[in-house]
Amino acid sequence: MLMTMGWLLSSFLVTVLVVRGSIGYARRRGMLDLPGQRRSHQIATPRGGGIGVVVAMLICLPGVLSQPPNAWPASVTAGLLSGFLLVAVAGWWDDHRSLPVLPRLLAQLVGIGLVCASLLATGTSWWWLFLLLPGGVWSVNLHNFMDGIDGLLAQQVMFVGAGLALLAYAAAQPALALAAAVMAVSMTGFWWFNRSPARIFMGDVGSGSVGLLIFAFTALLWQVEPALLWPAMILSSVFVVDATLTLLTRIWRGRRWYTAHREHLYQWLVRRGRTHAGTAAVYLGWNLLVAAPMAWLAWSHLRVALPITMAVYTGTSVAWLMLKRRCLRRDLSRMRHVAA
């Protein structure tokens, strides 16, 4: 228990100290996100604060994952840390100066590939690579897409990390449970600076890195017990649905889907007058009232976990469509009023 508390406290303190330092560093280097038509904030804000979470995880994860009982093989830890570091470096570079899409995607593919290779080395069939690789790359990018307003992504990572920790603990995987808890506690330290009004943004160094960690921890749970994939996916359902449906909508409408925009549901809620904190509260409410109890239901009834997960994603998609349509109607009504 003392060692567990030590790891949790260390991750929190390291994150807080590094984030505090990164605020001044970002200002000196001109790493500022300026307000604009495709942004949801109103003042110039430093970016790159996710480096605090990255440093904390690089320090804590090797010791946490190798902690008995049920320590993970060194090859798994090495693959996870190597892929995590590669994605973080690419994000850190992009936070300093824009990194073209192809090099960034290549870094993500290699990083996720390292994580997948470590799983394959433990006996997982290589056929799974065709699902794991795109799934991991999507996790990295969707968490980057959803990092657009104060506190939202940090809040989500805290929720998902806590949920994955509980699932791992219930599966008798204390090392994995502590790793997910360390991620959640570290993100709590960052959230203190990122809550509305944000003093610093996470930046690509943080958003892509935590996307990789959530994918990796979910994949490790799946390796322990395949049916645990479904409650783990339910925890991330609101982010997956918002990012995926927004991307598909932009592709269907023939827009440049890979460019910056403000068309995610959370961005539309802000555009229609909700505060950043109020919008984050909507997502938190959905997580606590829908995702958390349904994830518990799927965990407690693993034989029907897949249908439960499908029902959750269907319901989340319907809610997304209804709220998006409501936002669009208000926008159209406002435009007509201005024109009149």
N, C-alpha and C positions, 0 to 999 in steps of 0.2 A: 504493500500500500504506500509506503514512504517513497519507494522508487517511482511508482506511478505518479504520485503527486509531484515528485521532483521533475519528471519529464514534462508534465503539463505546465508547471510553473515556469520551467526553463523556456518552453516554446512561447509562452505569453510574454515573458520579459524580453527575450531576444527580439521578438517581433516589435514590441513597443519601442525599444531602443533604436532599432534599425530604421523603423518608420519615422521616428522623430528626426533622425539624422538625414533621412532621404528628402524631407521637406525642404530643408535648406539647400541640399545638394541640387535638387531639381530646379530651384529658383536660380541658383548660380549658373547652372548649365542651360538655362532657358527652356527647360522641359515643362512647358505649360500648355494645357489645353485651353484654347481661346474660344469664347462664345461664337456661335455661328448658326447658320440656317439648319445644319444637320446635327446640331448638338443641343442638349437639353439643359445645360447650365448657363448661368448669366454672368459669371465673373471668371477671369483667368485663374486656373487652378493647376497646381503642380501635379504631375503624373509620375508613375513608377514606384508608388508606395508598396506595391506587391512584393518588392525585393525583400521586405521584412519577413514576409511569410516564407519566401524561398530560402532565405538564410536559416530561419528557424527549422524548417523541414530538413534541410541538408545536414544540420547539426544533430537533430533528434532522431530522424528515421533510422539511421544505421543501428543505433543502440536499441531503439524500440523494437524493430522487426527481428533482431537477433536475441531478444529477451525470452528466456524459457518461462513457462512451458510453451510448446507448440511454436518454437522459433521458426522463422522462414529460412529456407536455404540461402546461403551467401550469394548464389547465382541470381536468385529472384531479387534480393536487395540491391545487388550491383546493377542489374538491368533496369530496375525501377529508378534508381538514383541517376544513372547515366542518361536515361530518356528524359527524366525530369529536368536535369541540368541543361541538356541540349535545348529543350523547348524554352526554358527560362532565359538562356543566353540569347536565343533568337528574339524573344520578346523584349529583353533589355536593350538589345541593339535597336529594335524598332521604336522603342520609347525615346531613344536618343536621336535617331535619324531614320526616316521612313525606309523600311526594308521591303523590296519588291515582293509581290505575291509568290512567285515561284520559289525563291530561296526560303521564304518563310514556310511554305508548304513542304518543301523538301526537308527542312529541319523537323517539322512535325512528323512527317512520315518516318524518318529515321528514329526519332525519339520514341514514337509509339512502337515502331518495329523492335527496338531494344527491349521494351517492356514485354511485347508479345514473345520475343525469342526466349526470354527468361521463363515464361510460362510453358513454352513448348519444350524447354529443356527438362521440365519436371514431369513430362509424360503426356501433356495435352496434345491431342492429334493436330498435325500441321494443317489439316483441312479447316480448322477453326480460324486460321490466319485471315481467310477471306472475309470473315465477319468482324474479327477483332480489330484489324487494321483500320478499315473505314469507320468503325464505331469509335475507336480512340481518337482519330482525327476529327470526327464530328464533335466529340465531347470537348476537345480543345477549343474548337472554333465557336461552338454554341455558347460556351461560357464567356468567350471574348465578346460575342455579339450582345449578350445580355448584361454586359457591364457598361451601362449608359446613364445611370442616374445614381445619386448618392445612396450608398449603403445597400443597394439591392443584391448585388452579387455576393458581398460579404455575408449578408444575412442568409442567403441561400446556402452558401458553403457551410456556415455554422449549423444550419438545420440538417443538411444531408450528412455532414460529418458525424453529428451526434446520432443520427439514425443508423448509419453504417456501423458505428461503434457498438450500438445496441445489438444489431443483427450479428456482428462478429462475436460478441460476448456470448450471445445465446447459442452460437454454433461452437462454443468451446475453443475460440481462437483469440485468446487474450492479447497476443502480440499485435494482431491485425486490429483488434478493437482499440488498443491504445494508440496505434498509428492514426486511425481515423479520428480519435478524440483529440490527439495532438494537433491535427489539422484544424479541427473546429475551434480549439482554444487559441491557437495561433491566429486564426482569422478573427476571433473576438478582439484580440489586441489591435489588429488593423482596423476593424470596424469602428473602434473608438475615434479614430481620426477620419474615417470615411463617412460616418453618419452625417445626416443633413444638419447644417450646411457643411459639406465636405472640406476638410483642410488639404486633402490630397486624394488623387484617384489611384486606383490599383495599377493601371497600365497593362500593357500586353505581357510584361514580365510576370505579373501575378495571375491574370485571368486565364491565360493559356496553361500555366503551370498547375493551377488548381483543377482545371478541366482534365489534365492528364492524371492527377492524383485520384480524382473521383472515378475516372474510368478504371485505373489500376486497382483501387480498393474494391470496386464492384467486381472486376474480373477475378480477383483473388477469392472473394466470397463465392463466386460462381464455381471456382475450381474446388472449393471445399464442399459445397452442396449446390448442384446446378439449379435447384428450385429457388434458392435464395436470390437469384438474379431478378426475379419478379418483384418482390417487395423492395429491393434496392432500386429498381427502375421507377417504381411508384414514387419514391422519395424525390426523384428529379423530374417528375412528370410535368410540372408547370413550366419549368424552363425548357424542357425538350419540346413541348407542344408550341410554346410561343416562338422559339427560334425556328423550328422546323416549318410550321405553317406560314410564318412570315417569309422565309426563304422560298418556299414553294409558290406562294402568292406572287412574289416579285419575279420569279422565273416565268410563271404562267402569263404575267402581264408584259413580258418582254423587256423588263428593266434590267439595268446593270446591277445584278444581284450582289456582286462582290464589292461594290462601293459603299461608302458610309451613307447612312440614311436614318430616318426617325419613324420607321413604320412598324416596329414591334409594338405589341399591345401596351407595354409599360410606358413607352414613349408617347403613344396616343393619349393615354390617361393624363400624362403631364401636360401635353399640348391642349387638352380640354380643361385645364385649370386645376388639376390635383397637384398638391405639393409632392416633392420627392419622397418625403416621409410618409405621406398619405398613400402614395402608390405602392411603396414598399410594404405598407401595412396590409394592402389588399392581397399581395402575394403571400405574406406571412399568414394571413388569415386562412387562405386556401390551403397552405401547407399544414397548418395545425388542425383545421376542421375537416379536411378531406384527405390529403396525402398521408398524414401520420396515422389516422385510424384505419385507413384502407391498407397501408403497408403492414400494420399489425394484423389485420384480418388475413392478408395474403400469407404472412409468416405463420400464423396459427393454423392455417388450412393450406399447406403447401401443395396438396393434390389438386386444388382448384385455384392455385395462385395465378396461373396464366389467364384464365377467364376474368379473374378479378382485376388483373392488370389491364387487360383489354377494355374492361368496363370503365376503369379510371381514366385511361387515355381518351376513350370516346367521350366521357363526360367532360373532361378538361377541354377537349377540342370544341365541344358544343358551347361551353362557357366562353371560350376564346372568341368564337364566331359571334356570339350574342353581344359581348362587350365591344368587340371591334366594330360591329355594325352600328351599335349605339353611338360610338365615338364618331363614326363617319357621318351619321345622320345629323349630329350636332354641328359638325364641321360644315356640312352642306347648308344647314339652316342658317348658320352664322354668315356664310358667304352670300346667301340670298338676302339677308337682312342688310349687309353692308352695301350690296348692289342697289337695293331699294332706297 
